[in-house]
């Protein structure tokens, strides 16, 4: 564009120098330059306007892509948070359940230890477990089939009760006595044996 403008100006000057009427040539050149300048300015404006519209269009497209990417990342982050929240809740529930189970086992263990170490009243235990068949003072044959246990030593009674418990002692009374002694711990067996030995 610049070259064509210069060419027109130079041509106008050359034409004007050979002509008899220099002012007409100058006016003609000025008009030509003005027309060319107007044309070039219009073309430049049009080209600039088109370029601006193209830049605007491209910018809009880039903004749409960026907006969609941000939305996608936002949705992914939201879904990730929901999933993490679900995993955290599940983990919390599992830990809570395990804690409850562990607490229950600890309580059971404590109860078993207390039962094992607490003093046992052999007389009360005998009244609950034995007196209905063996008599209040161990003076009867249980169901008219067993030996009278009054006066047995503590060792003999302990051996018999442990034998019933593990199945190594007893004859016709084995099944009945096994059911009676299976729930007894060592302290309870010893308390019964001590009580019976004193009758």
Number of C-alpha atoms within 10 A of each C-alpha: 13 8 8 13 17 12 13 16 18 13 13 19 17 13 16 19 14 10 11 10 10 14 12 12 19 17 13 16 21 16 12 16 19 13 13 17 16 12 13 16 13 12 13 13 12 12 12 12 12 12 12 12 12 12 12 12 12 12 12 12 12 12 12 12 12 12 12 12 12 12 12 12 12 12 12 12 12 12 12 12 12 12 12 12 12 12 12 12 12 12 12 12 12 12 12 12 12 12 12 12 12 12 12 12 12 12 12 12 12 12 12 13 11 11 14 15 13 11 11 16 13 19 17 14 17 22 15 10 13 19 18 14 15 22 17 14 18 23 16 19 15 18 11 10 11 15 13 15 20 19 15 18 16 19 13 12 22 19 17 18 25 19 17 23 20 12 14 13 16 16 12 9 14 16 13 11 20 19 12 15 18 13 9 17 14 12 17 22 22 20 21 26 23 19 24 21 18 12 13
